[in-house]
Amino acid sequence: MKNLTIITFLFAFPFLAMAQKPDDKKREEIESYKITYLTQKLELSAEEAKIFWPIYNDYQKEQAQLRKERGQKMISFRKMPEIDELSDSEVQTLIVNDFSFKQRELNLDKKYYAKLKASLPIKVIGKYYRAQETFKRELLSRYRNKRP
């Protein structure tokens, strides 16, 4: 288990070392917690870890890039002060752009599911997807409980 943890951090370290802003410190803390969480939940063998973590890291990089692109290039409903001030075509464009982003996100998920499926047992992949969901719930609970 000790060797597995070392291998995990060796594969995950490049991703964690990219801190640039104060917000990145919080993201880095969450990602570190997530890696520890996934390591415990997945119970990967050393060989499985060598396969899983590079795929996971690539997936995280592509996801981050997609979100960054959305934030930079796409106008979203969150940035609009009032829908009533927009023309119908502007509202339609916002909706279609949101669909486009969601489709690209889904395509990315499918791409990495196929990579994992080609390399790892399906039960390991199932544990990964379950761990992703339980991690989100645990993280939300953890941060809610820290608020005064």
C-alpha positions as CSV (number, residue, x, y, z in Angstrom):
1,M,0.0,0.0,0.0
2,K,2.9,2.4,0.8
3,N,4.3,1.8,-2.7
4,L,0.9,2.4,-4.3
5,T,0.6,5.7,-2.5
6,I,4.1,6.7,-3.7
7,I,3.3,5.7,-7.3
8,T,0.0,7.7,-7.1
9,F,1.7,10.9,-6.0
10,L,4.4,10.5,-8.6
11,F,1.8,10.4,-11.4
12,A,-0.3,13.1,-9.8
13,F,2.5,15.5,-8.8
14,P,2.8,17.3,-12.2
15,F,-0.8,18.3,-12.0
16,L,-0.5,19.5,-8.4
17,A,2.6,21.5,-9.0
18,M,0.9,24.0,-11.3
19,A,-0.1,26.5,-8.6
20,Q,-0.3,30.1,-9.9
21,K,-2.9,32.1,-8.0
22,P,-4.4,32.1,-4.4
23,D,-7.5,30.4,-5.9
24,D,-5.2,27.7,-7.3
25,K,-4.0,26.9,-3.8
26,K,-7.5,26.0,-2.8
27,R,-7.9,23.9,-6.0
28,E,-4.6,22.2,-5.4
29,E,-5.8,21.4,-1.8
30,I,-9.0,19.9,-3.2
31,E,-7.3,18.0,-5.9
32,S,-4.8,16.6,-3.4
33,Y,-7.7,15.5,-1.2
34,K,-9.4,14.0,-4.2
35,I,-6.4,12.0,-5.2
36,T,-6.1,10.6,-1.7
37,Y,-9.8,9.8,-1.7
38,L,-9.7,8.1,-5.0
39,T,-6.6,6.1,-4.0
40,Q,-8.4,4.8,-1.0
41,K,-11.7,4.0,-2.7
42,L,-10.2,2.4,-5.9
43,E,-7.8,0.1,-4.2
44,L,-5.7,-0.1,-7.4
45,S,-2.9,-2.6,-7.8
46,A,0.5,-1.0,-8.6
47,E,0.0,-2.0,-12.3
48,E,-3.5,-0.6,-12.4
49,A,-2.3,2.7,-10.8
50,K,0.4,3.0,-13.5
51,I,-2.4,2.8,-16.1
52,F,-5.1,4.8,-14.2
53,W,-3.3,7.9,-13.0
54,P,-1.9,9.1,-16.4
55,I,-5.3,8.7,-18.0
56,Y,-6.9,10.5,-15.0
57,N,-4.4,13.4,-15.2
58,D,-4.9,13.8,-19.0
59,Y,-8.7,13.9,-18.4
60,Q,-8.3,16.5,-15.7
61,K,-6.2,18.7,-17.9
62,E,-8.7,18.5,-20.8
63,Q,-11.6,19.2,-18.5
64,A,-9.8,22.3,-17.1
65,Q,-9.0,23.5,-20.6
66,L,-12.7,23.1,-21.6
67,R,-13.9,25.0,-18.5
68,K,-11.3,27.7,-19.1
69,E,-12.4,28.1,-22.7
70,R,-16.0,28.3,-21.7
71,G,-15.2,31.0,-19.2
72,Q,-13.1,33.0,-21.7
73,K,-15.1,32.7,-24.9
74,M,-18.6,31.9,-24.1
75,I,-21.2,34.3,-22.7
76,S,-23.3,32.4,-20.2
77,F,-26.4,33.0,-18.3
78,R,-24.4,33.6,-15.1
79,K,-22.8,36.6,-16.7
80,M,-26.1,38.2,-17.9
81,P,-27.7,40.7,-15.6
82,E,-31.2,40.3,-16.9
83,I,-32.6,38.0,-19.6
84,D,-35.4,40.5,-20.4
85,E,-32.8,42.9,-21.6
86,L,-31.6,40.5,-24.3
87,S,-33.0,39.9,-27.7
88,D,-34.6,36.6,-28.5
89,S,-31.7,35.6,-30.8
90,E,-29.2,36.5,-28.0
91,V,-31.1,34.3,-25.6
92,Q,-31.2,31.5,-28.2
93,T,-27.5,31.8,-28.7
94,L,-26.8,31.5,-25.0
95,I,-28.9,28.3,-24.8
96,V,-27.3,26.8,-27.9
97,N,-23.8,27.6,-26.6
98,D,-24.7,26.0,-23.3
99,F,-25.9,22.9,-25.2
100,S,-22.6,22.9,-27.2
101,F,-20.5,23.1,-24.1
102,K,-22.5,20.3,-22.4
103,Q,-22.1,18.1,-25.5
104,R,-18.3,18.7,-25.6
105,E,-18.2,17.8,-21.9
106,L,-20.1,14.6,-22.6
107,N,-17.8,13.8,-25.5
108,L,-14.8,14.2,-23.3
109,D,-16.4,11.9,-20.6
110,K,-17.0,9.3,-23.3
111,K,-13.5,9.6,-24.7
112,Y,-11.9,8.9,-21.3
113,Y,-14.4,6.2,-20.4
114,A,-13.3,4.4,-23.6
115,K,-9.6,4.8,-22.6
116,L,-10.2,3.5,-19.1
117,K,-12.4,0.6,-20.4
118,A,-9.7,-0.4,-22.9
119,S,-7.1,-0.5,-20.1
120,L,-8.7,-1.5,-16.8
121,P,-11.3,-4.0,-15.5
122,I,-14.8,-2.6,-15.6
123,K,-15.3,-3.0,-11.9
124,V,-12.4,-0.6,-11.3
125,I,-14.0,1.9,-13.6
126,G,-17.3,1.5,-11.8
127,K,-15.5,2.2,-8.5
128,Y,-14.0,5.3,-10.0
129,Y,-17.4,6.7,-11.1
130,R,-18.9,5.9,-7.8
131,A,-16.0,7.5,-6.0
132,Q,-16.3,10.6,-8.1
133,E,-19.9,11.0,-7.0
134,T,-19.3,10.3,-3.3
135,F,-16.3,12.6,-3.4
136,K,-18.5,15.5,-4.6
137,R,-21.0,14.9,-1.8
138,E,-18.3,14.6,0.8
139,L,-16.5,17.7,-0.4
140,L,-19.7,19.7,-0.3
141,S,-20.5,18.4,3.2
142,R,-16.9,19.2,4.4
143,Y,-17.1,22.8,3.2
144,R,-20.6,23.4,4.5
145,N,-19.5,22.3,7.9
146,K,-16.5,24.7,7.9
147,R,-18.8,27.7,7.4
148,P,-19.6,29.6,10.6
